Amino acid sequence: MPINIKEVLGADYDKLTSYTAKVSKSTIHAPGPDFVDRVFSQSDRNVPTLRNFQTILNTGRLAGTGYVSILPVDQGIEHSAGASFAPNPAYFDPENIIKLAIDGGCNAVASTIGVCASVARKYAHKIPFLVKFNHNEMLTYPNVFKQSYFGSIRQCYEMGALAVGATIYFGSDTAREEIAYVSDMFEEAHSYGMVTVLWCYTRNNAFKVKGADGKSTDYHTSADLTGQANHLGATIKADIIKQKLPTNNGGYSALNTGGSSYGKWDKRVYTDLAGCDEAGNNGHPIDLCRYQILNNYMGRVPLINSGGESKGAGDLQEAVMTAVVNKRAGGMGLISGRKAFQKPMKDGAALLHAVQDVYLDKAITVA
């Protein structure tokens, strides 16, 4: 049975489902069953890439809707295997990761080259593989924030993957190096017909800004900075962009105070395009997410938002709220991992189903 979304969201339901976005939905390329025909086929992607994109859209509980629900489990490298899998040690075994994605009705499973390769002959034909070829490993001391590539595009292709993924830490001192090699590897992936997915994350200690009141605000998930990261990702031909849901706005404004100068910005980004004041304050979550989509070539490159860390009892409500914001903003779906795999498999699958219920609910429309 589908979850009762109104009951899960409580008072937030009406606030989210009745809201009309600042930038009209008529200007964006929203997801739908015909997305590949209507939007993606207009690009220069080759036929195998179009076919594999459609295969992903035709898999799982959301098949035929134009929306996706993806299980990502690369945290064994990104957050260390022990810290990630201690809540549920069964997921040290890659087969259980794949089983969770299948039982959870996902369109695809995203994981490392090692995880996917270890069970490829058994599962690559049963659910689309999205193989992540670079990671920030957390064993180097002291910890650094730099993506290193762990395998080749050919390895991903030969294990039967339909898609590859990568992360770029935009704003970091290694960003240009990461842009260069990810661009080259995405080009190679497209030559094999594989879909490319980019984790467009920002990373720089300077993005935590201390205000006049002495309090520090973290702008790593501001709509303006993440939006620009998305635009750079679209430029290197990511087919899908993964981004964290915006938690605030005004990153450029904050970084251009106190005599400092950073980037290029325009106050209309905040007022006209995101419904905020001139400093980026007071924006509605749907407007902030819609601004991310504007930077994705008005949705020609689809946006999926991440599910975030597991916090226990509030995971269901947070995951459903993120899905509603993403869908109403014009996004293509959620890629949610820790909230699902750090629970018993039955509970993790139920959470994935709850997210999918949002995209199956015809009453929740693009704002």
C-alpha positions as CSV (number, residue, x, y, z in Angstrom):
1,M,0.0,0.0,0.0
2,P,1.3,3.5,-0.8
3,I,2.1,5.7,2.2
4,N,-0.1,8.5,3.2
5,I,2.1,11.4,2.1
6,K,-0.1,14.0,3.8
7,E,0.1,12.2,7.1
8,V,3.8,11.8,6.9
9,L,4.4,15.5,6.1
10,G,1.8,16.9,8.5
11,A,1.6,20.7,8.4
12,D,4.3,20.9,5.7
13,Y,2.1,19.1,3.2
14,D,-0.1,22.0,2.2
15,K,2.8,24.4,2.3
16,L,4.7,22.3,-0.3
17,T,1.9,21.0,-2.5
18,S,0.0,24.3,-2.9
19,Y,3.0,26.5,-3.7
20,T,3.5,28.1,-7.1
21,A,7.2,28.5,-8.1
22,K,8.6,32.0,-8.8
23,V,9.9,30.9,-12.2
24,S,7.1,29.4,-14.3
25,K,7.0,25.7,-14.9
26,S,6.3,26.4,-18.6
27,T,9.9,27.5,-19.0
28,I,11.5,24.3,-17.9
29,H,11.9,20.8,-19.5
30,A,10.1,18.7,-16.9
31,P,10.5,14.9,-16.6
32,G,7.8,12.7,-18.1
33,P,7.4,9.3,-19.9
34,D,8.5,11.0,-23.2
35,F,11.6,12.7,-21.8
36,V,14.1,10.9,-24.0
37,D,12.0,11.5,-27.2
38,R,11.0,15.1,-26.2
39,V,14.3,16.4,-24.8
40,F,17.2,14.1,-24.7
41,S,17.0,13.0,-28.4
42,Q,17.6,16.6,-29.4
43,S,21.2,16.4,-28.2
44,D,24.1,14.8,-29.9
45,R,24.1,11.7,-27.7
46,N,24.4,8.5,-29.7
47,V,21.7,5.9,-30.1
48,P,23.1,3.5,-27.5
49,T,23.2,6.3,-24.9
50,L,19.6,7.1,-25.7
51,R,18.6,3.5,-25.4
52,N,20.4,3.0,-22.1
53,F,18.9,6.1,-20.7
54,Q,15.4,4.8,-21.6
55,T,16.3,1.4,-20.1
56,I,17.0,3.1,-16.8
57,L,13.7,5.0,-17.0
58,N,11.9,1.8,-17.8
59,T,13.1,-0.1,-14.7
60,G,11.7,-0.6,-11.2
61,R,8.5,0.8,-9.6
62,L,8.8,4.1,-11.4
63,A,9.1,2.5,-14.9
64,G,7.2,4.6,-17.5
65,T,6.9,7.7,-15.4
66,G,10.0,9.6,-16.4
67,Y,11.2,9.6,-12.8
68,V,14.0,7.7,-11.1
69,S,14.8,6.3,-7.7
70,I,18.5,5.2,-7.4
71,L,20.2,3.4,-4.6
72,P,23.8,4.7,-4.2
73,V,26.2,2.8,-1.9
74,D,29.8,4.1,-2.4
75,Q,30.2,5.1,1.2
76,G,32.6,2.2,1.8
77,I,35.2,4.4,0.3
78,E,33.7,7.9,0.8
79,H,32.9,7.5,4.5
80,S,34.9,4.3,5.3
81,A,33.3,0.8,5.2
82,G,33.3,0.4,9.0
83,A,31.5,3.7,9.7
84,S,29.0,3.1,6.9
85,F,28.2,-0.6,7.4
86,A,28.4,-0.9,11.2
87,P,24.7,-0.1,11.5
88,N,24.0,-3.1,9.3
89,P,27.1,-5.3,8.6
90,A,25.2,-7.4,6.0
91,Y,26.1,-4.6,3.5
92,F,29.8,-5.5,3.6
93,D,28.6,-8.1,1.1
94,P,28.0,-6.4,-2.2
95,E,25.2,-8.8,-3.1
96,N,23.0,-7.4,-0.4
97,I,23.4,-3.9,-1.9
98,I,22.1,-5.1,-5.2
99,K,19.3,-7.1,-3.5
100,L,18.2,-3.9,-1.6
101,A,18.0,-2.0,-4.9
102,I,16.0,-4.7,-6.5
103,D,13.7,-5.3,-3.5
104,G,13.4,-1.5,-3.2
105,G,12.1,-1.1,-6.7
106,C,14.9,1.1,-7.9
107,N,15.7,2.2,-11.4
108,A,19.4,1.6,-10.9
109,V,22.0,0.8,-8.3
110,A,25.1,3.0,-8.0
111,S,28.3,1.7,-6.4
112,T,32.0,1.3,-6.8
113,I,33.8,-0.6,-9.5
114,G,34.7,-3.3,-6.9
115,V,31.2,-3.7,-5.6
116,C,29.6,-3.9,-9.0
117,A,32.3,-6.1,-10.5
118,S,32.0,-8.7,-7.7
119,V,28.5,-9.6,-8.6
120,A,28.2,-8.4,-12.2
121,R,27.6,-11.8,-13.8
122,K,24.7,-12.5,-11.5
123,Y,23.0,-9.1,-11.5
124,A,24.1,-6.7,-14.3
125,H,21.2,-8.0,-16.5
126,K,18.7,-7.7,-13.7
127,I,19.1,-4.1,-12.7
128,P,21.0,-1.2,-14.4
129,F,24.5,-0.7,-12.9
130,L,25.7,2.9,-12.4
131,V,29.4,2.4,-11.7
132,K,31.2,5.2,-9.9
133,F,34.8,5.6,-11.1
134,N,36.2,8.2,-8.8
135,H,36.0,8.7,-5.0
136,N,37.5,10.7,-2.1
137,E,39.1,8.0,0.0
138,M,39.3,8.8,3.7
139,L,42.4,6.8,4.8
140,T,45.0,9.5,3.8
141,Y,46.2,11.2,6.9
142,P,45.4,14.0,7.4
143,N,42.1,13.6,5.5
144,V,42.1,15.6,2.3
145,F,39.2,16.4,0.0
146,K,40.2,15.2,-3.5
147,Q,38.6,12.8,-5.9
148,S,40.9,10.1,-7.3
149,Y,39.9,7.7,-10.1
150,F,39.7,4.1,-9.2
151,G,39.2,2.4,-12.6
152,S,38.6,2.8,-16.3
153,I,35.5,3.4,-18.4
154,R,36.3,0.1,-20.2
155,Q,36.1,-1.8,-17.0
156,C,32.6,-0.3,-16.4
157,Y,31.5,-1.2,-19.9
158,E,32.8,-4.8,-19.8
159,M,31.0,-5.6,-16.5
160,G,27.7,-4.6,-18.2
161,A,27.2,-1.1,-16.7
162,L,24.6,1.1,-18.4
163,A,25.9,4.2,-16.7
164,V,29.0,5.7,-15.0
165,G,29.2,8.3,-12.3
166,A,31.8,10.7,-10.9
167,T,32.2,13.5,-8.4
168,I,33.8,16.8,-8.9
169,Y,34.5,19.1,-5.9
170,F,33.7,22.4,-7.5
171,G,35.4,25.3,-5.8
172,S,38.3,23.2,-4.5
173,D,42.0,23.6,-5.4
174,T,41.8,20.4,-7.4
175,A,38.5,21.2,-9.3
176,R,40.2,22.0,-12.6
177,E,42.1,18.7,-12.6
178,E,38.9,16.8,-11.8
179,I,37.0,18.7,-14.5
180,A,39.7,17.7,-17.0
181,Y,39.8,14.0,-16.4
182,V,36.1,13.6,-15.8
183,S,35.3,15.4,-19.1
184,D,37.6,13.0,-20.9
185,M,36.1,9.9,-19.2
186,F,32.6,11.1,-19.9
187,E,33.4,11.4,-23.6
188,E,34.8,7.9,-23.6
189,A,31.7,6.6,-21.7
190,H,29.4,8.2,-24.3
191,S,31.4,6.5,-27.1
192,Y,30.4,3.2,-25.4
193,G,26.8,4.3,-25.1
194,M,26.8,4.7,-21.3
195,V,24.8,7.3,-19.5
196,T,26.9,9.8,-17.4
197,V,25.9,11.0,-13.9
198,L,27.8,13.7,-12.1
199,W,27.8,14.4,-8.4
200,C,28.2,18.2,-8.6
201,Y,29.4,19.0,-5.0
202,T,31.0,22.2,-3.8
203,R,34.0,22.0,-1.4
204,N,36.0,24.8,0.0
205,N,36.5,25.8,3.7
206,A,36.0,29.4,2.6
207,F,32.3,28.6,1.8
208,K,31.7,28.6,5.6
209,V,31.4,32.4,6.1
210,K,31.4,34.2,9.4
211,G,28.9,37.0,9.5
212,A,29.0,40.4,11.3
213,D,27.3,38.7,14.3
214,G,30.2,36.3,14.6
215,K,28.1,33.3,13.6
216,S,29.3,31.1,10.8
217,T,27.0,30.1,7.9
218,D,27.7,27.1,5.7
219,Y,27.0,27.9,2.0
220,H,28.2,24.5,0.6
221,T,24.5,23.8,-0.2
222,S,23.4,27.3,-1.2
223,A,21.2,27.4,-4.3
224,D,23.5,29.9,-6.1
225,L,26.8,28.0,-5.6
226,T,25.3,24.6,-6.2
227,G,23.5,26.0,-9.2
228,Q,26.7,27.1,-10.7
229,A,28.3,23.7,-10.0
230,N,25.4,22.2,-11.9
231,H,25.9,24.5,-14.8
232,L,29.6,23.4,-15.0
233,G,28.4,19.8,-14.8
234,A,26.0,20.2,-17.7
235,T,28.8,21.9,-19.7
236,I,30.9,18.7,-19.6
237,K,27.9,16.7,-20.8
238,A,26.7,15.0,-17.7
239,D,23.4,13.3,-18.7
240,I,22.1,13.5,-15.1
241,I,23.3,15.7,-12.3
242,K,23.2,14.7,-8.7
243,Q,23.1,17.6,-6.2
244,K,22.2,18.1,-2.6
245,L,18.9,19.8,-1.9
246,P,19.6,23.6,-1.3
247,T,19.4,24.5,2.4
248,N,20.0,28.3,1.9
249,N,21.0,30.9,-0.7
250,G,23.3,33.9,-0.9
251,G,26.7,32.2,-1.2
252,Y,28.0,34.7,-3.7
253,S,26.7,37.6,-1.7
254,A,28.3,36.3,1.5
255,L,31.6,35.7,-0.2
256,N,31.6,39.3,-1.6
257,T,31.5,41.0,1.8
258,G,34.1,42.5,4.1
259,G,36.3,43.7,1.2
260,S,36.6,40.3,-0.4
261,S,35.7,39.5,-4.0
262,Y,34.7,36.2,-5.5
263,G,33.2,35.1,-8.8
264,K,30.4,37.0,-10.6
265,W,26.9,37.4,-9.3
266,D,23.7,39.4,-9.8
267,K,21.1,40.2,-7.2
268,R,18.4,39.1,-9.6
269,V,19.6,35.5,-9.1
270,Y,18.1,35.8,-5.6
271,T,15.1,38.0,-6.3
272,D,13.8,37.2,-9.7
273,L,15.0,33.6,-10.1
274,A,14.8,32.3,-6.5
275,G,12.2,34.4,-4.7
276,C,14.6,35.6,-2.0
277,D,15.6,39.1,-0.9
278,E,18.7,40.7,-2.4
279,A,21.0,38.9,0.0
280,G,19.5,35.5,-0.8
281,N,17.4,35.1,2.4
282,N,13.9,33.7,2.9
283,G,13.6,31.6,-0.3
284,H,11.1,28.8,-0.5
285,P,12.6,25.3,-0.9
286,I,10.9,24.7,-4.2
287,D,12.2,28.0,-5.6
288,L,15.8,27.2,-4.4
289,C,15.6,23.7,-6.1
290,R,14.0,25.2,-9.2
291,Y,17.1,27.5,-9.5
292,Q,19.3,24.5,-9.5
293,I,17.2,23.1,-12.4
294,L,17.5,26.4,-14.3
295,N,21.2,25.9,-14.3
296,N,20.8,22.4,-15.7
297,Y,19.9,24.0,-19.1
298,M,16.3,24.6,-17.9
299,G,16.0,20.9,-17.1
300,R,17.4,19.5,-20.4
301,V,19.9,17.9,-18.1
302,P,17.8,16.2,-15.3
303,L,18.4,16.9,-11.6
304,I,18.3,14.2,-9.0
305,N,18.7,15.2,-5.3
306,S,20.6,13.2,-2.7
307,G,18.8,11.7,0.3
308,G,21.3,12.8,2.9
309,E,22.6,11.0,6.0
310,S,20.5,8.7,8.2
311,K,19.3,10.4,11.4
312,G,17.0,7.6,12.7
313,A,13.4,8.3,13.5
314,G,13.0,11.3,11.1
315,D,14.4,9.6,8.0
316,L,11.0,8.8,6.4
317,Q,9.6,12.3,6.8
318,E,12.8,13.9,5.6
319,A,13.1,11.6,2.6
320,V,9.5,12.2,1.6
321,M,9.8,16.0,1.9
322,T,13.0,16.0,-0.2
323,A,11.1,14.0,-2.9
324,V,8.2,16.4,-2.9
325,V,10.4,19.4,-3.2
326,N,12.4,17.8,-6.0
327,K,9.4,16.7,-7.9
328,R,7.5,20.0,-7.6
329,A,10.6,21.9,-8.6
330,G,10.9,19.9,-11.8
331,G,13.5,17.3,-10.8
332,M,13.8,13.7,-12.0
333,G,14.0,11.9,-8.7
334,L,16.1,11.0,-5.7
335,I,19.3,9.1,-5.2
336,S,19.1,8.0,-1.5
337,G,21.5,5.6,0.1
338,R,22.3,5.9,3.9
339,K,18.7,6.3,4.9
340,A,18.0,3.0,3.2
341,F,21.0,0.7,3.7
342,Q,21.8,1.7,7.3
343,K,18.5,-0.1,8.3
344,P,17.4,-3.7,8.1
345,M,16.7,-4.6,4.4
346,K,12.9,-4.7,4.8
347,D,12.9,-1.2,6.4
348,G,15.3,0.1,3.8
349,A,13.2,-1.2,0.9
350,A,10.1,0.4,2.6
351,L,11.8,3.8,2.7
352,L,12.7,3.5,-1.0
353,H,9.1,2.6,-1.8
354,A,7.9,5.7,0.2
355,V,10.1,8.0,-1.9
356,Q,8.8,6.3,-5.1
357,D,5.2,6.8,-3.8
358,V,5.7,10.6,-4.1
359,Y,6.6,10.3,-7.8
360,L,3.7,7.9,-8.4
361,D,1.2,10.3,-6.8
362,K,-0.5,12.2,-9.6
363,A,-1.8,14.8,-7.1
364,I,1.8,16.0,-6.5
365,T,2.6,18.0,-9.6
366,V,5.3,20.3,-10.9
367,A,4.9,23.7,-9.2
